[in-house]
């Protein structure tokens, strides 16, 4: 999440609020005023953020930051007593998500955000957060950790989104293990959400391989979870992170998916984000994406030829073979998406996913700006 550092005053507990520049004169108690034209914290708002360093007040909460350029009317932030301003919702982003929990029952070798063992229940915070989101939000992710570890509170969150944001789509990222329990899968179906997709990572067609990568013996539970979700007609996406330990069998894996999970609505092949455990295990995982192009291409075309929907996430278009570029998606969250100097002047920059900021040092050696696009294969 995007974060800026300031200095906070009169803030003991975290304050969450919707950013306003003062346009809304009602319901100020849920809003945080951003203004550089104040000489003291404004009345009625949950806090004030300003770059005016001469503000002094002994009672009302406020935070002084270097500049206020990063804020937009409708963003939602948390301000804490260390002066951190954390953007938990960005109005201009298509990748907003709530973190249901930071706990997980897997420990994937390439996890970008290693799980923690214990935490305070995040559900009350998340319920408040959802109510602050803009009503026009197109999609909200529910992620983790493993979101199903919060049990039935997952359905409480879904129903709250339904109530507060009736038009908003939901995308849940889960390892699927909990859905091996048919009753739990049925509870998801009983939410009757109009536009919900559950994305489940699977890393191999071989149980031991998958289990080794996720650090748990759960392959068959995930498979059972997939079948239970299909039984209750839930929309499912599969996710495969491609790295040194998964790329060789991509074609066989794609064939396995076609034969065993013809009901999934999409299959996403994802380039790895080299942060968290992926950074720690870098030598065992890193392969130049250019070097797995043959396997990726075969897997993508095998699924596409058989009427399934493959996608490629987090990839750089200049590295991909031209005939599979059209499967690539703009998939990296805005706040961590960057381009390199090699991208300057590239004709595909507007369509290309770019790079995870954490991959700045570790990227393909084959990045080269695209200066010509052939008509028959443009993205
Ligand atoms: S040069 Fe940069 S913007 Fe262009 S396709 Fe490659 S990675 Fe994408």
Boltz pocket constraint, residues with backbone or C-beta under 6 A from the ligand:
constraints:
  - pocket:
      binder: B
      contacts: [[A, 316], [A, 317], [A, 318], [A, 319], [A, 339], [A, 340], [A, 342], [A, 343], [A, 344], [A, 346], [A, 347], [A, 348], [A, 349], [A, 352], [A, 353], [A, 354], [A, 367], [A, 368], [A, 369], [A, 370]]
      max_distance: 6.0
